[in-house]
Amino acid sequence: MNKSELIEALAEEINLPIREAASITNTIIETMSEALARGESIEIRGFGSFVVKEYGSYTGRNPKTGEKIKVAPKKLPFFKVGKDLREKVNQSRKK
């Protein structure tokens, strides 16, 4: 499912015009992005949580040349699946 399909599903589910569903979806995504950018975590019970993980610098290798390079520290978003979603996904595989 991509963003447009999510917007269409929301519009259908609660009988909204596509434009309003798009606005709601964009607001949710932007709000979540801003929270993660501030280093906050997001928890959606039954679905999962989003956290920002910090990775320190390390010495890596350029795969083409084999040359050693220093990789700068970075922060990346990480999603941890919730129990309900994990069980739902596993049930759908058994069918």
Distance bins in CASP14 RR format, pairs under 12 A and 6 or more apart:
PFRMAT RR
TARGET T0000
AUTHOR 0000-0000-0000
RMODE 2
METHOD distances of the structure
MODEL  1
1 7 0 0 0 0 0 1 0 0 0 0 0
1 8 0 0 0 0 1 0 0 0 0 0 0
1 9 1 0 0 1 0 0 0 0 0 0 0
1 10 0 0 0 0 0 1 0 0 0 0 0
1 25 0 0 0 0 0 1 0 0 0 0 0
2 8 0 0 0 0 1 0 0 0 0 0 0
2 9 0 0 0 0 0 1 0 0 0 0 0
2 25 0 0 0 0 0 1 0 0 0 0 0
3 9 0 0 0 0 0 1 0 0 0 0 0
3 10 0 0 0 0 0 1 0 0 0 0 0
3 21 0 0 0 0 0 1 0 0 0 0 0
3 22 0 0 0 0 1 0 0 0 0 0 0
3 25 1 0 0 1 0 0 0 0 0 0 0
3 26 0 0 0 0 1 0 0 0 0 0 0
3 28 0 0 0 0 0 1 0 0 0 0 0
3 29 1 0 0 1 0 0 0 0 0 0 0
3 30 0 0 0 0 0 1 0 0 0 0 0
4 10 0 0 0 0 0 1 0 0 0 0 0
4 11 0 0 0 0 0 1 0 0 0 0 0
4 18 0 0 0 0 1 0 0 0 0 0 0
4 21 0 0 0 0 0 1 0 0 0 0 0
4 22 0 0 0 0 1 0 0 0 0 0 0
4 25 0 0 0 0 1 0 0 0 0 0 0
4 26 0 0 0 0 0 1 0 0 0 0 0
5 11 0 0 0 0 0 1 0 0 0 0 0
5 12 0 0 0 0 0 1 0 0 0 0 0
5 18 0 0 0 0 0 1 0 0 0 0 0
5 21 0 0 0 0 0 1 0 0 0 0 0
5 22 0 0 0 0 0 1 0 0 0 0 0
5 25 0 0 0 0 0 1 0 0 0 0 0
6 12 0 0 0 0 0 1 0 0 0 0 0
6 13 0 0 0 0 0 1 0 0 0 0 0
6 18 0 0 0 0 0 1 0 0 0 0 0
6 21 0 0 0 0 1 0 0 0 0 0 0
6 22 0 0 0 0 1 0 0 0 0 0 0
6 24 0 0 0 0 0 1 0 0 0 0 0
6 25 1 0 1 0 0 0 0 0 0 0 0
6 26 0 0 0 0 0 1 0 0 0 0 0
6 28 0 0 0 0 1 0 0 0 0 0 0
6 29 0 0 0 0 1 0 0 0 0 0 0
7 13 0 0 0 0 0 1 0 0 0 0 0
7 14 0 0 0 0 0 1 0 0 0 0 0
7 16 0 0 0 0 1 0 0 0 0 0 0
7 17 0 0 0 0 0 1 0 0 0 0 0
7 18 1 0 0 1 0 0 0 0 0 0 0
7 19 0 0 0 0 1 0 0 0 0 0 0
7 20 0 0 0 0 1 0 0 0 0 0 0
7 21 1 0 1 0 0 0 0 0 0 0 0
7 22 1 0 1 0 0 0 0 0 0 0 0
7 23 0 0 0 0 1 0 0 0 0 0 0
7 24 0 0 0 0 1 0 0 0 0 0 0
7 25 1 0 1 0 0 0 0 0 0 0 0
7 26 0 0 0 0 1 0 0 0 0 0 0
7 27 0 0 0 0 0 1 0 0 0 0 0
7 28 0 0 0 0 0 1 0 0 0 0 0
7 29 0 0 0 0 0 1 0 0 0 0 0
8 14 0 0 0 0 0 1 0 0 0 0 0
8 16 0 0 0 0 0 1 0 0 0 0 0
8 17 0 0 0 0 0 1 0 0 0 0 0
8 18 1 0 0 1 0 0 0 0 0 0 0
8 19 0 0 0 0 0 1 0 0 0 0 0
8 21 1 0 0 1 0 0 0 0 0 0 0
8 22 0 0 0 0 1 0 0 0 0 0 0
8 25 0 0 0 0 1 0 0 0 0 0 0
9 16 0 0 0 0 0 1 0 0 0 0 0
9 18 0 0 0 0 0 1 0 0 0 0 0
9 21 0 0 0 0 1 0 0 0 0 0 0
9 22 0 0 0 0 0 1 0 0 0 0 0
9 24 0 0 0 0 0 1 0 0 0 0 0
9 25 0 0 0 0 1 0 0 0 0 0 0
10 16 1 0 0 1 0 0 0 0 0 0 0
10 17 0 0 0 0 0 1 0 0 0 0 0
10 18 0 0 0 0 1 0 0 0 0 0 0
10 19 0 0 0 0 0 1 0 0 0 0 0
10 20 0 0 0 0 1 0 0 0 0 0 0
10 21 1 0 1 0 0 0 0 0 0 0 0
10 22 0 0 0 0 1 0 0 0 0 0 0
10 23 0 0 0 0 0 1 0 0 0 0 0
10 24 1 0 0 1 0 0 0 0 0 0 0
10 25 1 0 0 1 0 0 0 0 0 0 0
10 26 0 0 0 0 0 1 0 0 0 0 0
10 27 0 0 0 0 0 1 0 0 0 0 0
10 28 0 0 0 0 1 0 0 0 0 0 0
10 29 0 0 0 0 0 1 0 0 0 0 0
11 17 1 0 0 1 0 0 0 0 0 0 0
11 18 1 0 1 0 0 0 0 0 0 0 0
11 19 0 0 0 0 1 0 0 0 0 0 0
11 20 1 0 0 1 0 0 0 0 0 0 0
11 21 1 1 0 0 0 0 0 0 0 0 0
11 22 0 0 0 0 1 0 0 0 0 0 0
11 23 0 0 0 0 0 1 0 0 0 0 0
11 24 0 0 0 0 1 0 0 0 0 0 0
11 25 0 0 0 0 1 0 0 0 0 0 0
12 18 0 0 0 0 1 0 0 0 0 0 0
12 21 0 0 0 0 1 0 0 0 0 0 0
13 21 0 0 0 0 1 0 0 0 0 0 0
13 24 0 0 0 0 0 1 0 0 0 0 0
13 25 0 0 0 0 0 1 0 0 0 0 0
14 20 0 0 0 0 1 0 0 0 0 0 0
14 21 1 0 0 1 0 0 0 0 0 0 0
14 24 0 0 0 0 1 0 0 0 0 0 0
14 25 0 0 0 0 0 1 0 0 0 0 0
15 21 0 0 0 0 1 0 0 0 0 0 0
16 22 0 0 0 0 1 0 0 0 0 0 0
16 23 0 0 0 0 1 0 0 0 0 0 0
16 24 1 0 0 1 0 0 0 0 0 0 0
16 25 0 0 0 0 0 1 0 0 0 0 0
17 23 0 0 0 0 1 0 0 0 0 0 0
17 24 0 0 0 0 0 1 0 0 0 0 0
18 24 0 0 0 0 0 1 0 0 0 0 0
18 25 0 0 0 0 0 1 0 0 0 0 0
19 25 0 0 0 0 0 1 0 0 0 0 0
19 26 0 0 0 0 0 1 0 0 0 0 0
20 26 0 0 0 0 0 1 0 0 0 0 0
20 27 0 0 0 0 0 1 0 0 0 0 0
21 27 0 0 0 0 0 1 0 0 0 0 0
21 28 0 0 0 0 0 1 0 0 0 0 0
22 28 0 0 0 0 0 1 0 0 0 0 0
22 29 0 0 0 0 0 1 0 0 0 0 0
22 30 0 0 0 0 0 1 0 0 0 0 0
23 29 0 0 0 0 0 1 0 0 0 0 0
23 30 0 0 0 0 0 1 0 0 0 0 0
24 30 0 0 0 0 0 1 0 0 0 0 0
24 31 0 0 0 0 0 1 0 0 0 0 0
25 31 0 0 0 0 0 1 0 0 0 0 0
25 32 0 0 0 0 0 1 0 0 0 0 0
26 32 0 0 0 0 0 1 0 0 0 0 0
26 33 0 0 0 0 0 1 0 0 0 0 0
27 33 0 0 0 0 0 1 0 0 0 0 0
27 34 0 0 0 0 0 1 0 0 0 0 0
28 34 0 0 0 0 0 1 0 0 0 0 0
28 35 0 0 0 0 0 1 0 0 0 0 0
28 42 0 0 0 0 0 1 0 0 0 0 0
28 44 0 0 0 0 0 1 0 0 0 0 0
29 35 0 0 0 0 0 1 0 0 0 0 0
29 36 0 0 0 0 0 1 0 0 0 0 0
29 42 0 0 0 0 0 1 0 0 0 0 0
29 50 0 0 0 0 0 1 0 0 0 0 0
30 36 0 0 0 0 0 1 0 0 0 0 0
30 37 0 0 0 0 0 1 0 0 0 0 0
31 37 0 0 0 0 0 1 0 0 0 0 0
31 38 0 0 0 0 0 1 0 0 0 0 0
31 40 0 0 0 0 0 1 0 0 0 0 0
31 42 0 0 0 0 1 0 0 0 0 0 0
31 50 0 0 0 0 0 1 0 0 0 0 0
32 38 0 0 0 0 0 1 0 0 0 0 0
32 39 0 0 0 0 0 1 0 0 0 0 0
32 40 0 0 0 0 1 0 0 0 0 0 0
32 41 0 0 0 0 0 1 0 0 0 0 0
32 42 1 0 1 0 0 0 0 0 0 0 0
32 43 0 0 0 0 0 1 0 0 0 0 0
32 44 0 0 0 0 1 0 0 0 0 0 0
32 47 0 0 0 0 0 1 0 0 0 0 0
32 49 0 0 0 0 0 1 0 0 0 0 0
32 50 1 0 0 1 0 0 0 0 0 0 0
32 51 0 0 0 0 0 1 0 0 0 0 0
32 52 0 0 0 0 0 1 0 0 0 0 0
32 77 0 0 0 0 1 0 0 0 0 0 0
32 79 0 0 0 0 0 1 0 0 0 0 0
33 39 0 0 0 0 0 1 0 0 0 0 0
33 40 0 0 0 0 0 1 0 0 0 0 0
33 42 0 0 0 0 1 0 0 0 0 0 0
33 50 0 0 0 0 1 0 0 0 0 0 0
33 52 0 0 0 0 0 1 0 0 0 0 0
33 77 0 0 0 0 1 0 0 0 0 0 0
34 40 0 0 0 0 1 0 0 0 0 0 0
34 42 0 0 0 0 0 1 0 0 0 0 0
35 41 1 0 0 1 0 0 0 0 0 0 0
35 42 1 0 1 0 0 0 0 0 0 0 0
35 43 0 0 0 0 0 1 0 0 0 0 0
35 44 0 0 0 0 0 1 0 0 0 0 0
35 49 0 0 0 0 0 1 0 0 0 0 0
35 50 0 0 0 0 1 0 0 0 0 0 0
35 51 0 0 0 0 0 1 0 0 0 0 0
35 52 0 0 0 0 1 0 0 0 0 0 0
35 77 0 0 0 0 0 1 0 0 0 0 0
36 42 1 0 0 1 0 0 0 0 0 0 0
36 49 0 0 0 0 0 1 0 0 0 0 0
36 50 1 0 0 1 0 0 0 0 0 0 0
36 51 0 0 0 0 1 0 0 0 0 0 0
36 52 1 0 1 0 0 0 0 0 0 0 0
36 53 0 0 0 0 0 1 0 0 0 0 0
36 75 0 0 0 0 1 0 0 0 0 0 0
36 76 0 0 0 0 1 0 0 0 0 0 0
36 77 1 0 1 0 0 0 0 0 0 0 0
36 78 0 0 0 0 1 0 0 0 0 0 0
36 79 0 0 0 0 0 1 0 0 0 0 0
37 50 0 0 0 0 0 1 0 0 0 0 0
37 52 0 0 0 0 1 0 0 0 0 0 0
37 75 0 0 0 0 1 0 0 0 0 0 0
37 76 0 0 0 0 0 1 0 0 0 0 0
37 77 0 0 0 0 1 0 0 0 0 0 0
38 52 0 0 0 0 1 0 0 0 0 0 0
38 75 0 0 0 0 0 1 0 0 0 0 0
39 50 0 0 0 0 0 1 0 0 0 0 0
39 51 0 0 0 0 1 0 0 0 0 0 0
39 52 1 0 1 0 0 0 0 0 0 0 0
39 53 0 0 0 0 0 1 0 0 0 0 0
39 54 0 0 0 0 1 0 0 0 0 0 0
39 75 1 0 0 1 0 0 0 0 0 0 0
39 76 0 0 0 0 0 1 0 0 0 0 0
39 77 0 0 0 0 1 0 0 0 0 0 0
39 78 0 0 0 0 0 1 0 0 0 0 0
40 49 0 0 0 0 0 1 0 0 0 0 0
40 50 0 0 0 0 1 0 0 0 0 0 0
40 51 0 0 0 0 1 0 0 0 0 0 0
40 52 1 0 0 1 0 0 0 0 0 0 0
40 77 0 0 0 0 0 1 0 0 0 0 0
41 48 0 0 0 0 0 1 0 0 0 0 0
41 49 1 0 0 1 0 0 0 0 0 0 0
41 50 1 0 0 1 0 0 0 0 0 0 0
41 51 1 0 1 0 0 0 0 0 0 0 0
41 52 1 0 0 1 0 0 0 0 0 0 0
41 53 0 0 0 0 0 1 0 0 0 0 0
41 77 0 0 0 0 1 0 0 0 0 0 0
41 78 0 0 0 0 1 0 0 0 0 0 0
41 79 0 0 0 0 0 1 0 0 0 0 0
41 80 0 0 0 0 1 0 0 0 0 0 0
42 48 0 0 0 0 1 0 0 0 0 0 0
42 49 1 0 0 1 0 0 0 0 0 0 0
42 50 1 0 1 0 0 0 0 0 0 0 0
42 51 1 0 0 1 0 0 0 0 0 0 0
42 52 0 0 0 0 1 0 0 0 0 0 0
42 77 0 0 0 0 1 0 0 0 0 0 0
42 78 0 0 0 0 0 1 0 0 0 0 0
42 79 0 0 0 0 1 0 0 0 0 0 0
42 80 0 0 0 0 0 1 0 0 0 0 0
43 49 1 0 1 0 0 0 0 0 0 0 0
43 50 0 0 0 0 1 0 0 0 0 0 0
43 51 0 0 0 0 1 0 0 0 0 0 0
43 79 0 0 0 0 0 1 0 0 0 0 0
43 80 0 0 0 0 1 0 0 0 0 0 0
43 82 0 0 0 0 1 0 0 0 0 0 0
44 50 0 0 0 0 1 0 0 0 0 0 0
44 79 0 0 0 0 0 1 0 0 0 0 0
44 80 0 0 0 0 0 1 0 0 0 0 0
44 81 0 0 0 0 0 1 0 0 0 0 0
44 82 0 0 0 0 1 0 0 0 0 0 0
44 84 0 0 0 0 0 1 0 0 0 0 0
44 85 0 0 0 0 1 0 0 0 0 0 0
45 82 0 0 0 0 1 0 0 0 0 0 0
45 83 0 0 0 0 1 0 0 0 0 0 0
45 84 0 0 0 0 1 0 0 0 0 0 0
45 85 0 0 0 0 0 1 0 0 0 0 0
46 80 0 0 0 0 0 1 0 0 0 0 0
46 81 0 0 0 0 1 0 0 0 0 0 0
46 82 1 0 1 0 0 0 0 0 0 0 0
46 83 1 0 0 1 0 0 0 0 0 0 0
46 84 1 1 0 0 0 0 0 0 0 0 0
46 85 1 0 1 0 0 0 0 0 0 0 0
46 86 0 0 0 0 1 0 0 0 0 0 0
46 87 0 0 0 0 1 0 0 0 0 0 0
46 88 0 0 0 0 1 0 0 0 0 0 0
46 89 0 0 0 0 0 1 0 0 0 0 0
47 79 0 0 0 0 1 0 0 0 0 0 0
47 80 0 0 0 0 0 1 0 0 0 0 0
47 81 1 0 0 1 0 0 0 0 0 0 0
47 82 1 0 0 1 0 0 0 0 0 0 0
47 83 0 0 0 0 1 0 0 0 0 0 0
47 84 1 0 0 1 0 0 0 0 0 0 0
47 85 1 0 1 0 0 0 0 0 0 0 0
47 86 0 0 0 0 0 1 0 0 0 0 0
47 87 0 0 0 0 0 1 0 0 0 0 0
47 88 0 0 0 0 1 0 0 0 0 0 0
47 89 0 0 0 0 0 1 0 0 0 0 0
48 78 0 0 0 0 0 1 0 0 0 0 0
48 79 1 0 0 1 0 0 0 0 0 0 0
48 80 1 0 0 1 0 0 0 0 0 0 0
48 81 1 0 1 0 0 0 0 0 0 0 0
48 82 1 1 0 0 0 0 0 0 0 0 0
48 83 0 0 0 0 1 0 0 0 0 0 0
48 84 0 0 0 0 1 0 0 0 0 0 0
48 85 1 0 0 1 0 0 0 0 0 0 0
48 86 0 0 0 0 1 0 0 0 0 0 0
48 88 0 0 0 0 0 1 0 0 0 0 0
48 89 0 0 0 0 0 1 0 0 0 0 0
49 77 0 0 0 0 0 1 0 0 0 0 0
49 78 0 0 0 0 1 0 0 0 0 0 0
49 79 1 0 0 1 0 0 0 0 0 0 0
49 80 1 0 1 0 0 0 0 0 0 0 0
49 81 0 0 0 0 1 0 0 0 0 0 0
49 82 1 0 0 1 0 0 0 0 0 0 0
49 83 0 0 0 0 0 1 0 0 0 0 0
49 85 0 0 0 0 0 1 0 0 0 0 0
50 76 0 0 0 0 0 1 0 0 0 0 0
50 77 1 0 1 0 0 0 0 0 0 0 0
50 78 1 0 0 1 0 0 0 0 0 0 0
50 79 1 0 1 0 0 0 0 0 0 0 0
50 80 1 0 0 1 0 0 0 0 0 0 0
50 81 0 0 0 0 0 1 0 0 0 0 0
50 82 0 0 0 0 0 1 0 0 0 0 0
51 75 0 0 0 0 0 1 0 0 0 0 0
51 76 0 0 0 0 1 0 0 0 0 0 0
51 77 1 0 0 1 0 0 0 0 0 0 0
51 78 1 0 1 0 0 0 0 0 0 0 0
51 79 0 0 0 0 1 0 0 0 0 0 0
51 80 1 0 0 1 0 0 0 0 0 0 0
52 74 0 0 0 0 0 1 0 0 0 0 0
52 75 1 0 1 0 0 0 0 0 0 0 0
52 76 1 0 0 1 0 0 0 0 0 0 0
52 77 1 0 1 0 0 0 0 0 0 0 0
52 78 1 0 0 1 0 0 0 0 0 0 0
52 79 0 0 0 0 0 1 0 0 0 0 0
53 73 0 0 0 0 0 1 0 0 0 0 0
53 74 0 0 0 0 1 0 0 0 0 0 0
53 75 1 0 0 1 0 0 0 0 0 0 0
53 76 1 0 1 0 0 0 0 0 0 0 0
53 77 1 0 0 1 0 0 0 0 0 0 0
53 78 1 0 1 0 0 0 0 0 0 0 0
53 79 0 0 0 0 0 1 0 0 0 0 0
53 80 0 0 0 0 0 1 0 0 0 0 0
54 72 0 0 0 0 0 1 0 0 0 0 0
54 73 1 0 0 1 0 0 0 0 0 0 0
54 74 1 0 0 1 0 0 0 0 0 0 0
54 75 1 0 1 0 0 0 0 0 0 0 0
54 76 0 0 0 0 1 0 0 0 0 0 0
54 77 0 0 0 0 0 1 0 0 0 0 0
54 78 0 0 0 0 0 1 0 0 0 0 0
55 71 0 0 0 0 1 0 0 0 0 0 0
55 72 0 0 0 0 1 0 0 0 0 0 0
55 73 1 0 0 1 0 0 0 0 0 0 0
55 74 1 0 1 0 0 0 0 0 0 0 0
55 75 1 0 0 1 0 0 0 0 0 0 0
55 76 1 0 0 1 0 0 0 0 0 0 0
55 77 0 0 0 0 0 1 0 0 0 0 0
55 78 0 0 0 0 0 1 0 0 0 0 0
56 70 0 0 0 0 0 1 0 0 0 0 0
56 71 0 0 0 0 1 0 0 0 0 0 0
56 72 0 0 0 0 1 0 0 0 0 0 0
56 73 1 1 0 0 0 0 0 0 0 0 0
56 74 1 0 0 1 0 0 0 0 0 0 0
56 75 0 0 0 0 1 0 0 0 0 0 0
56 76 0 0 0 0 0 1 0 0 0 0 0
57 69 0 0 0 0 0 1 0 0 0 0 0
57 70 1 0 0 1 0 0 0 0 0 0 0
57 71 1 0 1 0 0 0 0 0 0 0 0
57 72 1 0 1 0 0 0 0 0 0 0 0
57 73 1 0 1 0 0 0 0 0 0 0 0
57 74 0 0 0 0 1 0 0 0 0 0 0
58 68 0 0 0 0 0 1 0 0 0 0 0
58 69 0 0 0 0 1 0 0 0 0 0 0
58 70 1 0 0 1 0 0 0 0 0 0 0
58 71 1 0 1 0 0 0 0 0 0 0 0
58 72 0 0 0 0 1 0 0 0 0 0 0
58 73 0 0 0 0 1 0 0 0 0 0 0
58 74 0 0 0 0 0 1 0 0 0 0 0
59 66 0 0 0 0 0 1 0 0 0 0 0
59 67 0 0 0 0 0 1 0 0 0 0 0
59 68 1 0 1 0 0 0 0 0 0 0 0
59 69 1 0 0 1 0 0 0 0 0 0 0
59 70 1 0 1 0 0 0 0 0 0 0 0
59 71 1 0 0 1 0 0 0 0 0 0 0
59 72 0 0 0 0 0 1 0 0 0 0 0
60 66 0 0 0 0 1 0 0 0 0 0 0
60 67 0 0 0 0 1 0 0 0 0 0 0
60 68 1 0 0 1 0 0 0 0 0 0 0
60 69 1 0 1 0 0 0 0 0 0 0 0
60 70 1 0 0 1 0 0 0 0 0 0 0
60 71 1 0 1 0 0 0 0 0 0 0 0
60 72 0 0 0 0 0 1 0 0 0 0 0
61 67 1 0 0 1 0 0 0 0 0 0 0
61 68 1 0 1 0 0 0 0 0 0 0 0
61 69 1 0 0 1 0 0 0 0 0 0 0
61 70 0 0 0 0 0 1 0 0 0 0 0
61 71 0 0 0 0 1 0 0 0 0 0 0
62 68 0 0 0 0 1 0 0 0 0 0 0
62 69 1 0 1 0 0 0 0 0 0 0 0
62 70 0 0 0 0 0 1 0 0 0 0 0
62 71 0 0 0 0 0 1 0 0 0 0 0
63 69 0 0 0 0 0 1 0 0 0 0 0
79 85 0 0 0 0 0 1 0 0 0 0 0
79 86 0 0 0 0 0 1 0 0 0 0 0
80 86 0 0 0 0 1 0 0 0 0 0 0
81 87 0 0 0 0 1 0 0 0 0 0 0
81 88 0 0 0 0 1 0 0 0 0 0 0
81 89 1 0 0 1 0 0 0 0 0 0 0
81 90 0 0 0 0 0 1 0 0 0 0 0
82 88 0 0 0 0 1 0 0 0 0 0 0
82 89 0 0 0 0 1 0 0 0 0 0 0
82 90 0 0 0 0 0 1 0 0 0 0 0
83 89 0 0 0 0 0 1 0 0 0 0 0
83 90 0 0 0 0 0 1 0 0 0 0 0
84 90 0 0 0 0 0 1 0 0 0 0 0
84 91 0 0 0 0 0 1 0 0 0 0 0
85 91 0 0 0 0 0 1 0 0 0 0 0
85 92 0 0 0 0 0 1 0 0 0 0 0
86 92 0 0 0 0 0 1 0 0 0 0 0
86 93 0 0 0 0 0 1 0 0 0 0 0
87 93 0 0 0 0 0 1 0 0 0 0 0
87 94 0 0 0 0 0 1 0 0 0 0 0
88 94 0 0 0 0 0 1 0 0 0 0 0
88 95 0 0 0 0 0 1 0 0 0 0 0
89 95 0 0 0 0 0 1 0 0 0 0 0
END
